[in-house]
Amino acid sequence: MSQQTEPTQRPPASGFGAGYLAGIRDVVVLELKQRLRSRGWYIMLAIWFILTGLVTWLTWASWNAQREAQRAYSNFMPPDQGPGSMIFEVVLAFVLLFALLVAPALSANAVNGDRAGGTLAILQVTLLRPGQILWGKFFAAWAAALAFLVASTPFLVIGVSLGGMTPGHVIVALLMLAVEVGVVCAIGVGISALAGRPLFSIVVTYLAVAGLVFGSLIAFGLGTGLSQGTIMANQAQYRNYEPLQPVPDETAPQEPQYTCSGPLRAQPAVRTERVAWMLAMNPYVVVADAIPYTVRVNSGLGMSSPVGAIESISQGARYAMAGPEGTYPCANGEAKPQYLAQSTPLWPLGLGLQLLLAGLLMWLGWRSLRTPAHRLARGTRIA
């Protein structure tokens, strides 16, 4: 006796987009409800808020201690711009560090955790498509991670209120932090769909994040050793040192501290521009390079706003991208500025490479979620 089965009903072509988004929304709502029921998520959020506040207070106390030491042992006091810039950069670096640590924990077991618990098969037998399940898991993990970013926002705003920064700095920093957290969540969700065990996917995701943060630096350092070259330059004659001071006009000409003279000769130089793309993938470089800073030129009035850690990272990336043509003293007989303006940003290249990696992992994860599954790893649970 044979039994005829009707084909699976699919949404009409005209409503496919709305239906597809509705499926993603349902998965996101289901995931967020499960996370909000967990007490551990609220505990982690409270610990995050307390730690960020503690870092802010310690930074402010450190700045006050430095100012008191300068008043006690020095007759010259540079112009006081307030602790806002220092607090902003320290909190930004701290938030990015812990965001890169929290995001894998929230996303790296999003798919295989349900597979191990036997709930993934329930979603797969519904009309939900593999892409809807995967995107729903991603947006839910991203939303949970963004809650930690929102909790740290008041401390970035403190940096603006204490002087030295503008609201635009906070807006750009938050946008870039949110994008970086999303990239890490996409990497975690893609790996969780590929890996069979939650512990394995979590470890691999952390290794991937470590590769972006530390591996990019190591690769860049090793790449510079293989990028030796020469450049035509003459002799640099330095004059009296004059400190730096920010000026409001970003297009103002930068005054070098030396003059060039003599015949051009071949000088050994490292062609860092050939391997700068490796450094661009670093999340710290992406965030630091996207934040606008005031152009600094030489002046005899003193340094009214010190160069911080995040700004130094941005300058280091720009030096690498410019190569010896733009940084070597007297290259091609021209004096080079000490401070490089943000004329050609490096962060779009780095962010594009990160999105390419995350997109590849998400595509591979989508393939692994297609049903019926033709091949399963040994010990993988079906239902």
C-alpha positions as YAML, in Angstrom:
chain: A
units: angstrom
residues:
- id: 1
  name: MET
  ca: [0.00, 0.00, 0.00]
- id: 2
  name: SER
  ca: [1.52, 3.26, -1.09]
- id: 3
  name: GLN
  ca: [0.90, 6.63, 0.44]
- id: 4
  name: GLN
  ca: [1.28, 9.85, -1.52]
- id: 5
  name: THR
  ca: [2.80, 12.80, 0.32]
- id: 6
  name: GLU
  ca: [2.23, 16.40, -0.62]
- id: 7
  name: PRO
  ca: [5.25, 18.59, -1.27]
- id: 8
  name: THR
  ca: [6.34, 21.00, 1.46]
- id: 9
  name: GLN
  ca: [4.48, 24.28, 1.25]
- id: 10
  name: ARG
  ca: [6.71, 27.29, 0.63]
- id: 11
  name: PRO
  ca: [5.75, 30.94, 1.02]
- id: 12
  name: PRO
  ca: [4.78, 32.69, -2.21]
- id: 13
  name: ALA
  ca: [7.49, 34.54, -4.10]
- id: 14
  name: SER
  ca: [5.93, 37.92, -3.41]
- id: 15
  name: GLY
  ca: [6.06, 37.40, 0.35]
- id: 16
  name: PHE
  ca: [9.32, 35.49, 0.53]
- id: 17
  name: GLY
  ca: [11.33, 38.40, 1.95]
- id: 18
  name: ALA
  ca: [8.81, 39.19, 4.69]
- id: 19
  name: GLY
  ca: [8.43, 35.51, 5.53]
- id: 20
  name: TYR
  ca: [12.17, 35.00, 5.67]
- id: 21
  name: LEU
  ca: [12.62, 37.95, 8.04]
- id: 22
  name: ALA
  ca: [9.71, 36.72, 10.17]
- id: 23
  name: GLY
  ca: [11.45, 33.37, 10.57]
- id: 24
  name: ILE
  ca: [14.66, 35.09, 11.67]
- id: 25
  name: ARG
  ca: [12.67, 37.19, 14.12]
- id: 26
  name: ASP
  ca: [11.08, 34.10, 15.65]
- id: 27
  name: VAL
  ca: [14.47, 32.49, 16.23]
- id: 28
  name: VAL
  ca: [15.85, 35.70, 17.74]
- id: 29
  name: VAL
  ca: [12.89, 36.02, 20.12]
- id: 30
  name: LEU
  ca: [13.23, 32.37, 21.16]
- id: 31
  name: GLU
  ca: [16.96, 32.73, 21.80]
- id: 32
  name: LEU
  ca: [16.62, 35.98, 23.76]
- id: 33
  name: LYS
  ca: [13.88, 34.54, 25.96]
- id: 34
  name: GLN
  ca: [16.16, 31.65, 26.85]
- id: 35
  name: ARG
  ca: [19.04, 34.00, 27.64]
- id: 36
  name: LEU
  ca: [16.89, 36.36, 29.72]
- id: 37
  name: ARG
  ca: [15.75, 33.45, 31.86]
- id: 38
  name: SER
  ca: [19.36, 32.73, 32.77]
- id: 39
  name: ARG
  ca: [20.57, 34.35, 35.99]
- id: 40
  name: GLY
  ca: [24.20, 34.05, 34.90]
- id: 41
  name: TRP
  ca: [23.70, 36.59, 32.09]
- id: 42
  name: TYR
  ca: [22.60, 39.26, 34.57]
- id: 43
  name: ILE
  ca: [25.49, 38.41, 36.90]
- id: 44
  name: MET
  ca: [27.98, 38.81, 34.06]
- id: 45
  name: LEU
  ca: [26.37, 42.13, 33.09]
- id: 46
  name: ALA
  ca: [26.64, 43.43, 36.66]
- id: 47
  name: ILE
  ca: [30.29, 42.34, 36.93]
- id: 48
  name: TRP
  ca: [31.02, 44.06, 33.60]
- id: 49
  name: PHE
  ca: [29.46, 47.32, 34.81]
- id: 50
  name: ILE
  ca: [31.39, 47.24, 38.11]
- id: 51
  name: LEU
  ca: [34.71, 46.46, 36.44]
- id: 52
  name: THR
  ca: [34.29, 49.22, 33.87]
- id: 53
  name: GLY
  ca: [33.43, 51.69, 36.61]
- id: 54
  name: LEU
  ca: [36.47, 50.57, 38.61]
- id: 55
  name: VAL
  ca: [38.75, 51.08, 35.60]
- id: 56
  name: THR
  ca: [37.28, 54.55, 35.08]
- id: 57
  name: TRP
  ca: [37.86, 55.53, 38.71]
- id: 58
  name: LEU
  ca: [41.44, 54.18, 38.71]
- id: 59
  name: THR
  ca: [42.21, 56.10, 35.52]
- id: 60
  name: TRP
  ca: [40.86, 59.32, 37.00]
- id: 61
  name: ALA
  ca: [42.85, 58.76, 40.22]
- id: 62
  name: SER
  ca: [46.01, 58.04, 38.22]
- id: 63
  name: TRP
  ca: [45.59, 61.26, 36.25]
- id: 64
  name: ASN
  ca: [45.16, 63.27, 39.46]
- id: 65
  name: ALA
  ca: [48.27, 61.66, 40.96]
- id: 66
  name: GLN
  ca: [50.30, 62.57, 37.88]
- id: 67
  name: ARG
  ca: [49.12, 66.17, 38.01]
- id: 68
  name: GLU
  ca: [50.02, 66.45, 41.71]
- id: 69
  name: ALA
  ca: [53.48, 65.04, 41.03]
- id: 70
  name: GLN
  ca: [54.02, 67.54, 38.22]
- id: 71
  name: ARG
  ca: [52.97, 70.43, 40.46]
- id: 72
  name: ALA
  ca: [55.32, 69.27, 43.21]
- id: 73
  name: TYR
  ca: [58.47, 68.63, 41.18]
- id: 74
  name: SER
  ca: [58.16, 70.84, 38.11]
- id: 75
  name: ASN
  ca: [57.88, 74.58, 37.66]
- id: 76
  name: PHE
  ca: [56.40, 74.22, 34.16]
- id: 77
  name: MET
  ca: [52.86, 72.92, 33.85]
- id: 78
  name: PRO
  ca: [51.46, 72.07, 30.41]
- id: 79
  name: PRO
  ca: [47.98, 73.35, 29.61]
- id: 80
  name: ASP
  ca: [45.35, 71.35, 31.50]
- id: 81
  name: GLN
  ca: [42.85, 69.63, 29.21]
- id: 82
  name: GLY
  ca: [41.28, 67.47, 31.92]
- id: 83
  name: PRO
  ca: [41.31, 63.69, 32.32]
- id: 84
  name: GLY
  ca: [38.61, 63.13, 29.72]
- id: 85
  name: SER
  ca: [40.91, 62.01, 26.90]
- id: 86
  name: MET
  ca: [42.81, 59.60, 29.13]
- id: 87
  name: ILE
  ca: [39.64, 58.10, 30.61]
- id: 88
  name: PHE
  ca: [38.07, 57.73, 27.17]
- id: 89
  name: GLU
  ca: [41.03, 55.87, 25.68]
- id: 90
  name: VAL
  ca: [41.62, 53.58, 28.67]
- id: 91
  name: VAL
  ca: [37.94, 52.66, 28.97]
- id: 92
  name: LEU
  ca: [37.71, 52.15, 25.20]
- id: 93
  name: ALA
  ca: [40.69, 49.77, 25.22]
- id: 94
  name: PHE
  ca: [39.29, 47.93, 28.24]
- id: 95
  name: VAL
  ca: [35.80, 47.59, 26.76]
- id: 96
  name: LEU
  ca: [37.17, 46.30, 23.45]
- id: 97
  name: LEU
  ca: [39.36, 43.75, 25.26]
- id: 98
  name: PHE
  ca: [36.54, 42.34, 27.35]
- id: 99
  name: ALA
  ca: [34.09, 42.52, 24.45]
- id: 100
  name: LEU
  ca: [36.43, 40.23, 22.52]
- id: 101
  name: LEU
  ca: [36.41, 37.89, 25.53]
- id: 102
  name: VAL
  ca: [32.65, 37.92, 26.15]
- id: 103
  name: ALA
  ca: [31.39, 37.70, 22.55]
- id: 104
  name: PRO
  ca: [32.82, 34.19, 21.88]
- id: 105
  name: ALA
  ca: [31.23, 32.89, 25.08]
- id: 106
  name: LEU
  ca: [27.82, 34.16, 23.92]
- id: 107
  name: SER
  ca: [28.03, 32.83, 20.34]
- id: 108
  name: ALA
  ca: [30.42, 29.89, 20.08]
- id: 109
  name: ASN
  ca: [27.87, 27.32, 21.31]
- id: 110
  name: ALA
  ca: [24.77, 28.86, 19.79]
- id: 111
  name: VAL
  ca: [24.20, 26.04, 17.27]
- id: 112
  name: ASN
  ca: [26.02, 22.95, 18.54]
- id: 113
  name: GLY
  ca: [24.75, 23.66, 22.05]
- id: 114
  name: ASP
  ca: [21.21, 23.12, 20.76]
- id: 115
  name: ARG
  ca: [22.41, 20.12, 18.80]
- id: 116
  name: ALA
  ca: [23.85, 18.55, 21.94]
- id: 117
  name: GLY
  ca: [20.63, 19.29, 23.84]
- id: 118
  name: GLY
  ca: [18.42, 17.83, 21.13]
- id: 119
  name: THR
  ca: [16.56, 21.08, 20.41]
- id: 120
  name: LEU
  ca: [18.21, 21.93, 17.07]
- id: 121
  name: ALA
  ca: [16.39, 19.08, 15.31]
- id: 122
  name: ILE
  ca: [13.07, 20.54, 16.45]
- id: 123
  name: LEU
  ca: [13.86, 23.76, 14.58]
- id: 124
  name: GLN
  ca: [15.12, 21.90, 11.52]
- id: 125
  name: VAL
  ca: [11.88, 19.93, 11.05]
- id: 126
  name: THR
  ca: [9.84, 23.14, 10.94]
- id: 127
  name: LEU
  ca: [9.46, 25.36, 7.91]
- id: 128
  name: LEU
  ca: [12.45, 27.38, 9.07]
- id: 129
  name: ARG
  ca: [15.25, 27.41, 6.54]
- id: 130
  name: PRO
  ca: [18.91, 26.85, 7.55]
- id: 131
  name: GLY
  ca: [19.70, 30.49, 6.85]
- id: 132
  name: GLN
  ca: [16.89, 31.67, 9.12]
- id: 133
  name: ILE
  ca: [18.17, 29.51, 11.97]
- id: 134
  name: LEU
  ca: [21.74, 30.68, 11.49]
- id: 135
  name: TRP
  ca: [20.91, 34.38, 11.16]
- id: 136
  name: GLY
  ca: [18.54, 34.18, 14.12]
- id: 137
  name: LYS
  ca: [21.27, 32.67, 16.28]
- id: 138
  name: PHE
  ca: [23.69, 35.37, 15.14]
- id: 139
  name: PHE
  ca: [21.41, 38.34, 15.82]
- id: 140
  name: ALA
  ca: [20.45, 36.95, 19.22]
- id: 141
  name: ALA
  ca: [24.10, 36.52, 20.22]
- id: 142
  name: TRP
  ca: [24.91, 39.98, 18.88]
- id: 143
  name: ALA
  ca: [22.03, 41.57, 20.83]
- id: 144
  name: ALA
  ca: [23.17, 39.86, 24.03]
- id: 145
  name: ALA
  ca: [26.72, 41.10, 23.50]
- id: 146
  name: LEU
  ca: [25.56, 44.64, 22.72]
- id: 147
  name: ALA
  ca: [23.95, 44.78, 26.16]
- id: 148
  name: PHE
  ca: [27.46, 44.75, 27.64]
- id: 149
  name: LEU
  ca: [28.45, 47.56, 25.30]
- id: 150
  name: VAL
  ca: [25.43, 49.62, 26.40]
- id: 151
  name: ALA
  ca: [26.41, 49.08, 30.04]
- id: 152
  name: SER
  ca: [29.83, 50.63, 29.38]
- id: 153
  name: THR
  ca: [28.47, 53.66, 27.48]
- id: 154
  name: PRO
  ca: [28.09, 55.91, 30.56]
- id: 155
  name: PHE
  ca: [31.80, 55.64, 31.28]
- id: 156
  name: LEU
  ca: [32.71, 56.69, 27.74]
- id: 157
  name: VAL
  ca: [30.37, 59.65, 28.13]
- id: 158
  name: ILE
  ca: [32.27, 60.59, 31.30]
- id: 159
  name: GLY
  ca: [35.36, 61.06, 29.14]
- id: 160
  name: VAL
  ca: [33.46, 63.62, 27.07]
- id: 161
  name: SER
  ca: [32.07, 65.46, 30.10]
- id: 162
  name: LEU
  ca: [35.54, 65.81, 31.66]
- id: 163
  name: GLY
  ca: [36.97, 67.54, 28.58]
- id: 164
  name: GLY
  ca: [39.35, 66.69, 25.78]
- id: 165
  name: MET
  ca: [36.86, 64.71, 23.68]
- id: 166
  name: THR
  ca: [33.69, 65.40, 21.71]
- id: 167
  name: PRO
  ca: [30.38, 63.49, 21.44]
- id: 168
  name: GLY
  ca: [31.45, 62.44, 17.95]
- id: 169
  name: HIS
  ca: [34.29, 60.43, 19.45]
- id: 170
  name: VAL
  ca: [31.84, 58.44, 21.59]
- id: 171
  name: ILE
  ca: [29.45, 57.84, 18.68]
- id: 172
  name: VAL
  ca: [32.20, 56.60, 16.36]
- id: 173
  name: ALA
  ca: [33.75, 54.48, 19.10]
- id: 174
  name: LEU
  ca: [30.42, 52.82, 19.97]
- id: 175
  name: LEU
  ca: [29.62, 52.13, 16.32]
- id: 176
  name: MET
  ca: [33.01, 50.52, 15.69]
- id: 177
  name: LEU
  ca: [32.84, 48.53, 18.93]
- id: 178
  name: ALA
  ca: [29.38, 47.26, 17.95]
- id: 179
  name: VAL
  ca: [30.66, 46.23, 14.51]
- id: 180
  name: GLU
  ca: [33.67, 44.42, 15.99]
- id: 181
  name: VAL
  ca: [31.44, 42.58, 18.46]
- id: 182
  name: GLY
  ca: [29.19, 41.58, 15.56]
- id: 183
  name: VAL
  ca: [32.16, 40.23, 13.61]
- id: 184
  name: VAL
  ca: [33.25, 38.09, 16.56]
- id: 185
  name: CYS
  ca: [29.68, 36.84, 17.08]
- id: 186
  name: ALA
  ca: [29.44, 35.87, 13.40]
- id: 187
  name: ILE
  ca: [32.73, 33.98, 13.66]
- id: 188
  name: GLY
  ca: [31.49, 32.18, 16.78]
- id: 189
  name: VAL
  ca: [28.12, 31.23, 15.30]
- id: 190
  name: GLY
  ca: [29.73, 29.98, 12.09]
- id: 191
  name: ILE
  ca: [32.23, 27.84, 13.98]
- id: 192
  name: SER
  ca: [29.50, 26.49, 16.28]
- id: 193
  name: ALA
  ca: [27.54, 25.33, 13.24]
- id: 194
  name: LEU
  ca: [30.62, 23.57, 11.86]
- id: 195
  name: ALA
  ca: [31.94, 21.98, 15.07]
- id: 196
  name: GLY
  ca: [30.25, 19.04, 16.70]
- id: 197
  name: ARG
  ca: [31.16, 19.80, 20.31]
- id: 198
  name: PRO
  ca: [30.43, 23.09, 22.15]
- id: 199
  name: LEU
  ca: [33.75, 23.04, 24.01]
- id: 200
  name: PHE
  ca: [35.69, 22.61, 20.78]
- id: 201
  name: SER
  ca: [33.87, 25.47, 19.05]
- id: 202
  name: ILE
  ca: [34.43, 27.80, 22.02]
- id: 203
  name: VAL
  ca: [38.16, 27.05, 22.05]
- id: 204
  name: VAL
  ca: [38.45, 27.51, 18.28]
- id: 205
  name: THR
  ca: [36.54, 30.81, 18.43]
- id: 206
  name: TYR
  ca: [38.86, 32.14, 21.12]
- id: 207
  name: LEU
  ca: [41.83, 31.03, 19.03]
- id: 208
  name: ALA
  ca: [40.38, 32.88, 16.03]
- id: 209
  name: VAL
  ca: [39.98, 36.06, 18.10]
- id: 210
  name: ALA
  ca: [43.52, 35.66, 19.43]
- id: 211
  name: GLY
  ca: [44.68, 35.28, 15.85]
- id: 212
  name: LEU
  ca: [43.09, 38.59, 14.91]
- id: 213
  name: VAL
  ca: [44.52, 40.41, 17.94]
- id: 214
  name: PHE
  ca: [47.93, 38.84, 18.38]
- id: 215
  name: GLY
  ca: [48.38, 36.81, 15.20]
- id: 216
  name: SER
  ca: [48.04, 39.90, 13.04]
- id: 217
  name: LEU
  ca: [50.86, 41.58, 14.98]
- id: 218
  name: ILE
  ca: [53.08, 38.51, 14.70]
- id: 219
  name: ALA
  ca: [52.35, 38.14, 10.99]
- id: 220
  name: PHE
  ca: [53.09, 41.81, 10.41]
- id: 221
  name: GLY
  ca: [56.37, 41.58, 12.32]
- id: 222
  name: LEU
  ca: [57.46, 38.51, 10.38]
- id: 223
  name: GLY
  ca: [56.30, 40.08, 7.12]
- id: 224
  name: THR
  ca: [58.42, 43.18, 7.64]
- id: 225
  name: GLY
  ca: [61.49, 40.94, 7.81]
- id: 226
  name: LEU
  ca: [60.68, 39.75, 4.30]
- id: 227
  name: SER
  ca: [59.92, 43.23, 2.96]
- id: 228
  name: GLN
  ca: [63.37, 44.76, 2.89]
- id: 229
  name: GLY
  ca: [64.08, 47.32, 0.18]
- id: 230
  name: THR
  ca: [65.78, 50.60, -0.59]
- id: 231
  name: ILE
  ca: [64.73, 54.21, -0.92]
- id: 232
  name: MET
  ca: [66.40, 57.32, -2.32]
- id: 233
  name: ALA
  ca: [67.06, 59.85, 0.44]
- id: 234
  name: ASN
  ca: [69.54, 62.58, 1.39]
- id: 235
  name: GLN
  ca: [70.82, 63.92, 4.70]
- id: 236
  name: ALA
  ca: [68.51, 65.32, 7.40]
- id: 237
  name: GLN
  ca: [69.67, 68.30, 9.44]
- id: 238
  name: TYR
  ca: [67.67, 68.66, 12.66]
- id: 239
  name: ARG
  ca: [66.93, 71.98, 14.31]
- id: 240
  name: ASN
  ca: [65.81, 72.84, 17.82]
- id: 241
  name: TYR
  ca: [63.01, 70.65, 19.17]
- id: 242
  name: GLU
  ca: [59.58, 72.18, 19.41]
- id: 243
  name: PRO
  ca: [56.68, 70.34, 21.07]
- id: 244
  name: LEU
  ca: [53.43, 69.49, 19.39]
- id: 245
  name: GLN
  ca: [50.10, 71.21, 19.78]
- id: 246
  name: PRO
  ca: [46.72, 70.38, 18.22]
- id: 247
  name: VAL
  ca: [45.25, 72.88, 15.80]
- id: 248
  name: PRO
  ca: [41.59, 73.09, 14.79]
- id: 249
  name: ASP
  ca: [42.27, 73.07, 11.06]
- id: 250
  name: GLU
  ca: [42.98, 69.48, 9.94]
- id: 251
  name: THR
  ca: [44.22, 70.70, 6.57]
- id: 252
  name: ALA
  ca: [46.91, 72.96, 8.05]
- id: 253
  name: PRO
  ca: [50.44, 72.30, 6.76]
- id: 254
  name: GLN
  ca: [52.63, 70.29, 9.13]
- id: 255
  name: GLU
  ca: [55.96, 71.78, 10.03]
- id: 256
  name: PRO
  ca: [58.83, 69.22, 10.06]
- id: 257
  name: GLN
  ca: [61.66, 69.42, 12.58]
- id: 258
  name: TYR
  ca: [64.49, 69.10, 10.07]
- id: 259
  name: THR
  ca: [65.60, 70.16, 6.61]
- id: 260
  name: CYS
  ca: [67.00, 68.00, 3.81]
- id: 261
  name: SER
  ca: [70.19, 68.66, 1.90]
- id: 262
  name: GLY
  ca: [72.81, 66.84, -0.11]
- id: 263
  name: PRO
  ca: [72.65, 64.34, -2.97]
- id: 264
  name: LEU
  ca: [70.12, 61.52, -3.03]
- id: 265
  name: ARG
  ca: [71.52, 58.12, -2.16]
- id: 266
  name: ALA
  ca: [70.06, 54.64, -1.87]
- id: 267
  name: GLN
  ca: [69.21, 53.87, 1.78]
- id: 268
  name: PRO
  ca: [67.99, 50.52, 3.23]
- id: 269
  name: ALA
  ca: [64.33, 50.67, 4.28]
- id: 270
  name: VAL
  ca: [61.54, 48.32, 5.31]
- id: 271
  name: ARG
  ca: [58.62, 48.35, 2.86]
- id: 272
  name: THR
  ca: [55.92, 48.15, 5.50]
- id: 273
  name: GLU
  ca: [53.20, 49.15, 3.04]
- id: 274
  name: ARG
  ca: [53.45, 45.67, 1.47]
- id: 275
  name: VAL
  ca: [52.34, 43.91, 4.67]
- id: 276
  name: ALA
  ca: [50.21, 46.63, 6.28]
- id: 277
  name: TRP
  ca: [47.07, 44.70, 5.34]
- id: 278
  name: MET
  ca: [48.01, 42.08, 7.96]
- id: 279
  name: LEU
  ca: [48.08, 44.76, 10.65]
- id: 280
  name: ALA
  ca: [44.78, 46.18, 9.41]
- id: 281
  name: MET
  ca: [42.90, 43.04, 10.50]
- id: 282
  name: ASN
  ca: [43.63, 43.75, 14.17]
- id: 283
  name: PRO
  ca: [40.41, 44.86, 15.96]
- id: 284
  name: TYR
  ca: [42.31, 47.50, 17.92]
- id: 285
  name: VAL
  ca: [43.68, 48.96, 14.70]
- id: 286
  name: VAL
  ca: [40.21, 49.04, 13.12]
- id: 287
  name: VAL
  ca: [38.66, 50.86, 16.09]
- id: 288
  name: ALA
  ca: [41.60, 53.21, 16.69]
- id: 289
  name: ASP
  ca: [41.97, 54.16, 13.04]
- id: 290
  name: ALA
  ca: [38.27, 55.00, 12.68]
- id: 291
  name: ILE
  ca: [38.24, 57.56, 15.53]
- id: 292
  name: PRO
  ca: [38.99, 61.10, 14.26]
- id: 293
  name: TYR
  ca: [41.79, 62.97, 16.00]
- id: 294
  name: THR
  ca: [42.99, 66.56, 15.76]
- id: 295
  name: VAL
  ca: [46.02, 67.08, 13.52]
- id: 296
  name: ARG
  ca: [49.10, 68.11, 15.52]
- id: 297
  name: VAL
  ca: [51.74, 70.54, 14.27]
- id: 298
  name: ASN
  ca: [54.89, 71.89, 15.84]
- id: 299
  name: SER
  ca: [54.51, 74.93, 18.05]
- id: 300
  name: GLY
  ca: [56.33, 76.57, 20.91]
- id: 301
  name: LEU
  ca: [53.28, 76.65, 23.17]
- id: 302
  name: GLY
  ca: [53.66, 73.12, 24.53]
- id: 303
  name: MET
  ca: [51.65, 69.96, 24.11]
- id: 304
  name: SER
  ca: [48.16, 70.77, 25.33]
- id: 305
  name: SER
  ca: [46.71, 67.33, 24.56]
- id: 306
  name: PRO
  ca: [48.94, 64.25, 24.96]
- id: 307
  name: VAL
  ca: [48.92, 61.46, 22.43]
- id: 308
  name: GLY
  ca: [47.13, 58.50, 24.05]
- id: 309
  name: ALA
  ca: [47.36, 54.76, 23.52]
- id: 310
  name: ILE
  ca: [44.51, 54.50, 21.01]
- id: 311
  name: GLU
  ca: [45.81, 57.44, 19.02]
- id: 312
  name: SER
  ca: [49.30, 55.91, 19.08]
- id: 313
  name: ILE
  ca: [47.87, 52.69, 17.62]
- id: 314
  name: SER
  ca: [46.23, 54.72, 14.85]
- id: 315
  name: GLN
  ca: [49.49, 56.53, 14.11]
- id: 316
  name: GLY
  ca: [51.45, 53.26, 14.07]
- id: 317
  name: ALA
  ca: [49.03, 51.78, 11.54]
- id: 318
  name: ARG
  ca: [49.28, 54.89, 9.35]
- id: 319
  name: TYR
  ca: [53.07, 54.76, 9.48]
- id: 320
  name: ALA
  ca: [52.94, 51.14, 8.34]
- id: 321
  name: MET
  ca: [50.54, 51.95, 5.50]
- id: 322
  name: ALA
  ca: [52.56, 54.99, 4.36]
- id: 323
  name: GLY
  ca: [55.78, 52.99, 4.21]
- id: 324
  name: PRO
  ca: [59.22, 54.59, 3.86]
- id: 325
  name: GLU
  ca: [57.97, 56.88, 1.08]
- id: 326
  name: GLY
  ca: [55.92, 58.80, 3.60]
- id: 327
  name: THR
  ca: [57.85, 58.32, 6.84]
- id: 328
  name: TYR
  ca: [61.57, 57.91, 6.12]
- id: 329
  name: PRO
  ca: [63.45, 61.18, 6.88]
- id: 330
  name: CYS
  ca: [64.29, 63.02, 3.69]
- id: 331
  name: ALA
  ca: [62.89, 60.28, 1.43]
- id: 332
  name: ASN
  ca: [63.13, 61.58, -2.16]
- id: 333
  name: GLY
  ca: [64.62, 64.77, -0.72]
- id: 334
  name: GLU
  ca: [61.45, 65.78, 1.15]
- id: 335
  name: ALA
  ca: [61.00, 66.33, 4.88]
- id: 336
  name: LYS
  ca: [58.30, 64.08, 6.31]
- id: 337
  name: PRO
  ca: [55.77, 65.11, 8.97]
- id: 338
  name: GLN
  ca: [56.10, 63.63, 12.43]
- id: 339
  name: TYR
  ca: [52.33, 63.26, 12.75]
- id: 340
  name: LEU
  ca: [50.42, 61.65, 9.88]
- id: 341
  name: ALA
  ca: [46.98, 63.04, 9.11]
- id: 342
  name: GLN
  ca: [44.00, 60.74, 8.62]
- id: 343
  name: SER
  ca: [43.86, 61.30, 4.89]
- id: 344
  name: THR
  ca: [43.69, 57.65, 3.79]
- id: 345
  name: PRO
  ca: [42.07, 55.46, 6.46]
- id: 346
  name: LEU
  ca: [43.23, 51.89, 6.99]
- id: 347
  name: TRP
  ca: [40.22, 50.59, 8.89]
- id: 348
  name: PRO
  ca: [37.98, 49.89, 5.84]
- id: 349
  name: LEU
  ca: [40.54, 47.38, 4.56]
- id: 350
  name: GLY
  ca: [40.83, 45.67, 7.93]
- id: 351
  name: LEU
  ca: [37.08, 45.58, 8.50]
- id: 352
  name: GLY
  ca: [36.55, 44.23, 4.99]
- id: 353
  name: LEU
  ca: [38.97, 41.36, 5.64]
- id: 354
  name: GLN
  ca: [37.26, 40.60, 8.95]
- id: 355
  name: LEU
  ca: [33.83, 40.56, 7.28]
- id: 356
  name: LEU
  ca: [35.19, 38.27, 4.58]
- id: 357
  name: LEU
  ca: [36.38, 35.79, 7.21]
- id: 358
  name: ALA
  ca: [33.11, 35.99, 9.15]
- id: 359
  name: GLY
  ca: [31.05, 35.64, 5.96]
- id: 360
  name: LEU
  ca: [33.02, 32.55, 4.90]
- id: 361
  name: LEU
  ca: [32.43, 30.86, 8.26]
- id: 362
  name: MET
  ca: [28.73, 31.76, 8.20]
- id: 363
  name: TRP
  ca: [28.39, 30.29, 4.69]
- id: 364
  name: LEU
  ca: [30.11, 27.08, 5.75]
- id: 365
  name: GLY
  ca: [27.85, 26.96, 8.80]
- id: 366
  name: TRP
  ca: [24.78, 27.40, 6.57]
- id: 367
  name: ARG
  ca: [25.89, 24.45, 4.47]
- id: 368
  name: SER
  ca: [26.28, 22.27, 7.55]
- id: 369
  name: LEU
  ca: [22.71, 23.08, 8.69]
- id: 370
  name: ARG
  ca: [21.04, 22.00, 5.44]
- id: 371
  name: THR
  ca: [18.74, 19.02, 5.70]
- id: 372
  name: PRO
  ca: [18.66, 16.17, 5.00]
- id: 373
  name: ALA
  ca: [22.23, 15.77, 6.24]
- id: 374
  name: HIS
  ca: [24.21, 13.47, 3.96]
- id: 375
  name: ARG
  ca: [27.05, 12.98, 6.40]
- id: 376
  name: LEU
  ca: [27.34, 13.34, 10.18]
- id: 377
  name: ALA
  ca: [30.38, 13.16, 12.40]
- id: 378
  name: ARG
  ca: [30.73, 10.15, 14.65]
- id: 379
  name: GLY
  ca: [28.77, 10.62, 17.86]
- id: 380
  name: THR
  ca: [26.67, 13.49, 16.50]
- id: 381
  name: ARG
  ca: [23.14, 13.56, 17.87]
- id: 382
  name: ILE
  ca: [20.37, 13.49, 15.27]
- id: 383
  name: ALA
  ca: [17.37, 14.33, 17.46]
...
